[in-house]
Amino acid sequence: PTNKPGKVTLISRFGAGKVAAGLPPIIKAVVDAGLKIVWSCDPMHGNTHTNSDKIKTRDFDLILEELRLTFQAHDKNNSRLGGVHLELTGDDVTECIGGPQNLQDEHLKFRYETYCDPRLNYAQSMEIALMVARWLQTSRKDAADA
């Protein structure tokens, strides 16, 4: 669409273990081509697994790590992350392990309510929101100091 800003969005969803190697070359290619796109990160789908009890879950620490590495990749490649996709609820569910409540696999059975994909609960969601806000502040400060 004639390279209009905001008309094309690229969503990365590598998983924490693959983002550091996979995302930077793509960002560099887009930047070098002068394309004006919106970057978004979906750290949920690449970090989904099934535990030994056959329960589909996600690891809070891996979600956070993918976000951190994505912000880092954009910062190092003269780009800006413009969005984050999270699957969450304000309820106190136990669908994703880890986070401020240190949920473990054995906690999943207590309040696992999803019919599809595991969601971050209120405490996990707030922790990620605070971390994203910190990364955005740092990114803006670093850009202003450059």
Long-range contacts (C-beta under 8 A, 24 or more apart in sequence): 3-34, 3-35, 3-36, 4-36, 5-36, 5-38, 6-36, 6-38, 8-35, 8-37, 8-38, 9-37, 9-38, 9-39, 9-40, 9-82, 9-83, 10-37, 10-38, 10-39, 10-40, 11-40, 11-41, 11-42, 11-85, 12-39, 12-40, 12-41, 12-42, 12-70, 13-41, 13-42, 13-43, 13-44, 13-45, 13-46, 14-46, 14-66, 15-46, 15-47, 15-62, 15-66, 16-43, 16-46, 16-47, 16-62, 16-63, 16-65, 16-66, 16-69, 17-62, 18-46, 19-46, 19-66, 19-69, 19-70, 19-73, 20-69, 20-73, 23-69, 23-70, 23-73, 24-73, 24-76, 24-77, 27-73, 27-74, 27-77, 27-79, 28-77, 30-79, 31-77, 31-78, 31-79, 38-82, 38-83, 39-74, 39-79, 39-80, 39-81, 39-82, 39-83, 40-81, 40-82, 40-83, 40-84, 40-85, 41-66, 41-67, 41-70, 41-81, 41-83, 41-84, 41-85, 42-84, 42-85, 43-67, 43-70, 43-84, 43-85, 43-86, 44-85, 44-86, 44-87, 44-117, 45-117, 48-117, 48-118, 51-105, 51-108, 52-105, 53-105, 53-108, 53-109, 55-105, 55-108, 55-109, 55-112, 56-117, 56-118, 57-95, 57-96, 57-97, 57-105, 57-108, 57-118, 58-95, 58-96, 58-97, 58-118, 58-120, 59-96, 59-97, 59-98, 60-96, 60-97, 60-98, 60-99, 60-103, 60-120, 60-124, 60-127, 60-128, 61-98, 63-96, 63-120, 63-128, 64-127, 64-128, 64-131, 67-128, 67-131, 67-132, 67-135, 68-131, 68-135, 71-135, 71-139, 74-139, 75-139, 75-142, 80-139, 84-132, 86-120, 86-125, 86-128, 87-117, 87-118, 87-119, 87-120, 88-119, 88-120, 88-121, 88-124, 88-125, 89-119, 89-120, 89-121, 89-122, 89-125, 90-122, 90-125, 91-121, 91-122, 92-121, 92-122, 92-123, 93-119, 93-121, 94-121, 95-119, 95-120, 95-121, 96-120, 96-121, 96-124, 98-124, 99-123, 99-124, 99-127, 100-124, 100-127
